[in-house]
Amino acid sequence: MTFNDDARIDTSKVQRRRGGKTAAIGGGTLLGVIVLALASQLLGGDLTPLTGLVTGGGSSAQEQTVAFDECETGADANQNDECRMAGAADSLDVFWEDQFSSGYRAPGVILYQGTTTSACGQASAAIGPFYCPADESIYLDTEFFAELRSQFGATGGSLAQMYVLAHEWGHHISNITGQLGQVGNETGADSGSVRLELQADCYAGAWVQAASSTTSSSGVSFLRPVTQEELADAMNAASVIGDDAIQEKAGQTVNPDSFSHGSSEQRQRWFQTGYQSGATACDTFSVTASDL
């Protein structure tokens, strides 16, 4: 999606960190690292220190917080990935606050390079974006978008990038409602883990549907109406990170019993459910296995 050039962006909702350890991503290693990330989320423990075994590690430096001096308007968000994430976070926050009569709280959003620390353990650029319920924060290195294109063949356009952030924000909403805490360590096509991930996809679609009518502090809509090409971009991202697509990419036989995020078809379909029917249609925990 494209931001309106004169929309104002509140960058105070996002923290940008610089100077952490730089992870060296070798050719063909991203799939292995993503497996660690998915396992960490599924098992409720931190496996990310093993990232060095896959990526080759890197060098340490003192980390600093850097201001978003160059990110003030929608025009900036259209030119810069990190400004785009800051603008999307502002829009997501306004949208979700309007969905709650009470009890809403914004997640932290941390943009970093290389690695950083979280309450769930080490965050690595190679692992990709994730939500940490322990500190209610989303961790994202925008270099992941380049890896998504090169390693998975995704188109990786602007809406695909914002879909990734909106999906992680969806996990925060599931945390607020208590559904995230009800999910155990099980895997499988009908598991709570899959239902949680599909709910986050649905919540992402609900935000996209309303994004062009969600206004910034200046009273201007954050984003222009979504185009079919932009929707296809988001659907492409949902497709390439389906469990079946990841298993096939890794040269494995597709095994639904090991699913933790849902198939490509499911991820696309639940995004469309949110986009067409809004957030109230995203109760993936109440549908039967055949309707999931």
N, C-alpha and C positions, 0 to 999 in steps of 0.2 A: 504494500500500500504506500501511497505517497502522502507526505505531510503537507498541509497547507503552509505556504512559505511564511506567513505572518503569525502563525500560532506560537504562543510563548511556551517555553519548556521550563518546568521547575526541576532543576537538576539536583535539588537538595534531597530528593528521594532515592538517589543513587550514590554509591561510594565507588571511587576509582582508585585502585591500588597499583603501585608500580614498584619494581625493584625486587620482586620475589625470585625464587630459584627458577631458572629457565629449563624446562623439560625439552629434551631433544627427541623429536618424534621421527623414528626411522620409517622407511617405506614399508607398508603393509602392517604396521604395528597398531594402528588405531582400533581395529576390531578387537584385538586382545585387551587393550586398555578399557574399551567400552564394556567388555565382559566384566572386568573388575569393578567398574562403576555400577553396573546393574546388580552385581552380586552384593556390593556394599549396601545399596538401597534395600535389596531384598532381605538380606540377613540381619539388617539393623546394626551392623558393625562396620568398622572402617578397614577396607582392604587397599585403600589408595596408597599407603606407603610402598606397596609392591609395584607401583607404577614405574619406579626406577629400574626394576628388572626388565620391564618391557620397553621402556623408552631410552634407557641409557643414562638417566639422571641428568644433572646439570650443575651449574655453579650457584652458590648462595650469594645474596646481597641483602642489605637492609631495605625493608619495604617502607614505602611512604604513601600517603594519601595525596592525590593530585586533584586540583580543582578543574571543573568543566568550563574553563573560561571561553572556549570556542563553541560551546553548545548553548545557544540562547533561543533559537527560533526553529520552526519547522524546516526552513531552508537549510539550516545546519544539519538537521536530522536526515535530510535527503542526501547529504554529501558524505556523511561520516557514520560508520557502523556504531561507534560508541555513543554518539549523539542520538542515533536512531534508537538505541536501547534505552537511553534516558528519556526520550520522548515517548516511547512505548510504555515505559514504566509509569510515567505521569498519567497517560491515558488510561492504563489498566487500573491504577489506583482510584481515579475519579469514577470509572465505570463500576468497580466492585463496591466502592463505598455507597453508591446509589442502589445497589442490589440488597443491602442490609439495612433493616430498620434500626438495629443496634448490634453491638458486638464485633463489628469489623475492625481490623487493625491491619495496617500495611506491612508487607514483608520487607526485610532489608534486601537490597539489590547490590551486589558487589561485583564490579567489573575488574578484572585483574589480568596480568600477563605472566605466563610461565606457571607459577604455583602460588598459592596463598594458604593460610590456615582458616579452618572453619571449626565450629563446635562438633562437626561430624568427622573431623580428621583433615588430612591434607587435600586441598582442591588442586587439580592439575588441568592445564589446558588440554592435555591429551584425553582426559576423561570426559570432558564436555560439560555442559550446563547441568546443574542439579539443585534440588531444594533440600535444605537441611532443616528438619523440624526442631532440632535442639536449640537453634538460635533463630528460627523462623526467617531464614535468609536464602536468597537465590544467588548462586555463584556461577559466573559466566565469563569466559575469555572469548572475545569475539573472533580470535584466530580459529576457533572451532568451526566457524562458517566456511572458511577456506578448506579445512579438512573434510567437512561434510561434502563439499563439491568434489574434491580430488579423490577421496577414499571411497565415497559412496555414490558418486555420480549425480548428486542432487543439483538442482538448478540454483538453489541457495540465494534467491532474490530477496527483496526487502520484506515481503510478507512471510516468506519462509523463516527469515531471521526473527521476525516479531512473533511468529507462531511458537518458536522455541521458548521465548521468554513467557508468552502467554500460557503455555503448557505448564511451565514450572510455577507460575503464579496460581494456576489451577490447583496444584498440590497444596499450596498455602490455603486456598479456600477449603479444600477437603480437610486440612488440619484444623481450621477454625470450626468447621461443622462437626468434627469428631470422627469422621469416616476414615481418615488416614490412620488414626490410632487403633482402629478396629482390624486393620489388615495385618495378618501374620506373615510367616515366612514361606507360605505355600506357593507353588508354581502350578501351571496348568491353564488350559484355555478358559476354564470357568473359575479361576482363582480370584481371590480378593485383590491380589497384586495387579492382575490384568484389568479388573473392574476399576481400580483406582487410576490406572494410567489412561484408560479410555474416558473416564470422567474428566481428567485433566484436558484431554483432547477436545471433549465436548465444551468445557468451559472456555477453551481458547477460541472455538468457533463462535460462541455466544458473544465474546468480546469483539471479534472481527465484525460481526453483524451490526453491532452498535457503535463501532469506532468512529464512523463518519459523522455521528450525531453527538458524540462526547466532546465537550468543549473545554478549552484551556482557560487559564486565569484571565486571558484577554477577551474571552467571550467568543473566540474563533474556534471552530471545530479542529481538533487535532489533525484529523486525516480526511482525505478526499474519499468519495465512495469507491469501494473495491471494484476492480475490473475482473473479468473472467480469466484473463491471463494471470493476474495476481493470485486468484483463488487456485488456479492450477499449480502455481508455484508452491503454495502452502500444502496442497494435496500431494505434490511430489515429495516434499520433505516428510510428510506423515508416512508415505509409502516406503521410502528407503530405510526408515528406522523401525519398521515392523519386525516382530520377532522372526517371522518366516524369511523376510528379506535378509536380515542380518545372518541367519543360519546359512542360507544359500550363499551369501557373499563369502562366508568363512569356509565354504566347501563342505558343509555338514548337511545331513539329511534333516529335513524339516520335522521337528518333534513337538507337537502341540503340548505334550505333558511338561515340557520345560519352559513354556511361554511365561513371561513375566510382564510384558507390555502390550500384548495383543498383535494380531496379524496386521499386515499392511491394509487389507480391506477393512478391518474393524476400525483401525485408527482413522482412516479417511471417512468412513461412514459416521463415526461418532462426532468428528469435527463438523461434518455437514449437519448432523442433528442439532448441535449447538447453534450453528450458523442460521439454520432455518427456524428453529423453535425457541431459542433462548436458553438461559441457564436453568430454568425450572424443568427442562426436559433432560437434564444430565444426571438423573439418579440411576446410574449404572448398577447399583447394588440391589435394585428392586426388580430388575428384569430377569427372565428365565435364561438359562444357558443358551437355548436356541435363538433367543432374541438379542444376545449380547453382541 
